[in-house]
Amino acid sequence: MSVAPAHKEVFGRLYHSVWNERRLEFIDKIIAKSHALGDPTLSGGAVGPAAYRRQVERLLNGLPDLKFDIDETLSEEDKLVVAWTITGTHRGEFLGIPATNKKISVSGITINQIADGKILESTVQWDVLSLMQQLGVAVPLKLDALAASAASPRQQKTGTCPSGHWLF
């Protein structure tokens, strides 16, 4: 894991202090007033430190023991890209789903744009379907069945291997 020296403090404060230590006072120090947050679970715009704080509180309400593990980082010029995995226990309402007390583990990636020690924009992509499956509100997909039903006649003759890849 390598983080450019210019982004190291922001990285540490965001993932270690804010998310893992729950030190929300750092949000105002590292999130720009014009910060735009893009997340597939948010509707409408989320701008500024207050919007970011609401997102943190929303996740912590549903997953009070939430922990961010950093899988990989890439830092170049004004971008800090972080691949992460969150773990936690669903003990409160989250995304309209009442507590299930199920443990979850979900991966995602965040692209942060940084200038002058503040995060200007964060674009998040994470595996919401996996979360829904782990919480029991979405049925796991049977990929082999889906692939077979969508297969062309030639593909149906040749079939698939156990990993779901087409055999020709």
C-alpha positions in Angstrom: 0.0 0.0 0.0 1.5 3.3 -1.1 0.0 6.7 -0.4 1.6 9.8 -1.8 3.1 11.9 1.1 0.7 14.8 0.2 -2.3 12.5 0.7 -1.0 10.5 3.7 -2.6 12.7 6.4 -5.9 12.9 4.7 -5.9 9.2 4.2 -5.1 8.5 7.8 -7.7 10.9 9.2 -10.4 9.7 6.9 -10.1 5.9 7.2 -8.4 5.5 10.5 -9.7 8.4 12.6 -13.1 9.1 11.2 -14.3 5.6 10.2 -12.4 3.2 12.5 -12.0 5.4 15.6 -15.3 7.3 15.2 -13.6 10.7 15.5 -16.2 12.7 13.5 -14.6 16.0 14.4 -12.0 15.3 11.7 -14.7 15.5 9.0 -14.7 19.3 9.1 -10.9 19.3 8.8 -10.6 17.0 5.8 -13.9 17.4 3.8 -14.2 20.5 1.7 -17.3 22.7 2.0 -18.0 22.0 -1.7 -17.3 18.2 -1.3 -19.5 16.1 -3.6 -20.3 12.6 -2.5 -21.4 10.1 -5.1 -22.7 6.8 -3.7 -25.1 4.3 -5.3 -27.2 4.2 -2.1 -27.8 8.0 -2.0 -30.5 9.8 -3.9 -30.0 13.4 -4.9 -26.9 15.4 -4.1 -24.8 15.1 -1.0 -22.5 18.2 -0.6 -20.2 19.3 2.1 -19.0 18.0 5.5 -22.5 17.8 7.0 -23.6 15.5 4.1 -20.5 13.3 4.6 -21.2 13.2 8.4 -24.8 12.0 7.7 -23.4 9.2 5.6 -21.0 8.1 8.3 -23.7 8.3 10.9 -26.1 6.3 8.6 -23.6 3.5 8.2 -22.7 3.5 11.9 -26.3 3.4 12.9 -26.8 0.2 10.9 -23.4 -1.3 11.5 -22.2 0.1 14.9 -19.1 -2.1 14.8 -18.2 -1.2 11.2 -14.5 -1.4 10.4 -12.7 -0.3 7.2 -9.9 -2.6 6.1 -7.8 -1.0 3.3 -7.0 -3.6 0.6 -5.1 -1.3 -1.8 -4.4 2.3 -2.5 -3.3 4.2 -5.6 -2.3 7.9 -5.2 -1.4 10.1 -8.1 -1.5 13.9 -8.6 -4.9 15.0 -7.0 -6.4 11.5 -6.8 -6.4 8.9 -4.0 -8.0 5.7 -4.9 -8.8 3.3 -2.1 -10.0 -0.3 -2.5 -11.5 -1.4 0.8 -13.6 -4.0 2.6 -16.0 -3.1 5.4 -17.0 -5.6 8.0 -19.6 -5.3 10.7 -22.8 -6.5 12.3 -26.2 -5.3 11.1 -27.6 -4.1 14.5 -29.7 -1.1 13.4 -31.9 0.0 10.5 -29.9 0.5 7.3 -31.2 1.2 3.8 -34.7 0.6 5.2 -33.8 -2.9 6.5 -34.4 -3.5 10.2 -31.6 -5.0 12.2 -30.8 -8.7 11.3 -27.8 -9.1 13.6 -26.0 -10.7 10.7 -22.3 -10.2 10.1 -21.4 -8.7 6.8 -18.3 -8.2 4.7 -18.6 -6.0 1.6 -15.9 -4.7 -0.8 -15.8 -1.4 -2.6 -13.6 1.4 -4.1 -13.6 5.1 -3.5 -12.0 7.7 -5.7 -11.2 10.8 -3.8 -10.1 14.1 -5.4 -7.8 16.0 -3.0 -6.6 19.6 -3.0 -4.9 21.6 -0.3 -5.3 18.8 2.3 -9.1 18.5 1.8 -11.2 16.0 -0.1 -13.1 17.8 -2.8 -15.0 14.9 -4.2 -15.6 11.2 -3.4 -17.0 8.7 -5.8 -17.9 5.4 -4.2 -18.8 2.1 -5.9 -19.5 -0.9 -3.6 -21.2 -4.3 -3.8 -24.7 -3.4 -2.5 -26.1 -6.6 -4.0 -23.7 -8.7 -1.9 -24.8 -6.7 1.2 -28.5 -7.4 0.4 -27.7 -11.1 -0.1 -25.8 -11.3 3.2 -28.7 -9.6 5.0 -31.2 -12.1 3.5 -33.2 -9.5 1.6 -31.9 -10.6 -1.9 -31.7 -14.1 -3.2 -28.2 -15.2 -4.3 -28.0 -15.4 -8.1 -27.6 -18.9 -9.7 -25.2 -17.8 -12.4 -25.1 -21.2 -14.1 -28.9 -21.2 -14.5 -28.9 -17.6 -15.8 -26.1 -18.3 -18.2 -27.9 -21.5 -19.5 -31.2 -19.7 -20.0 -29.5 -16.9 -21.9 -27.2 -19.1 -24.0 -27.4 -19.4 -27.8 -28.2 -22.8 -29.2 -24.5 -23.3 -30.0 -23.6 -22.4 -26.4 -26.3 -24.7 -25.0 -24.7 -27.6 -26.9 -21.2 -26.9 -25.6 -22.3 -26.0 -22.0 -20.3 -24.3 -19.2 -17.5 -25.4 -16.9 -18.0 -25.3 -13.1 -16.7 -21.7 -13.0 -19.5 -20.6 -15.3 -17.2 -19.9 -18.3 -18.4 -21.1 -21.7 -16.8 -24.2 -23.2 -16.6 -24.1 -27.0 
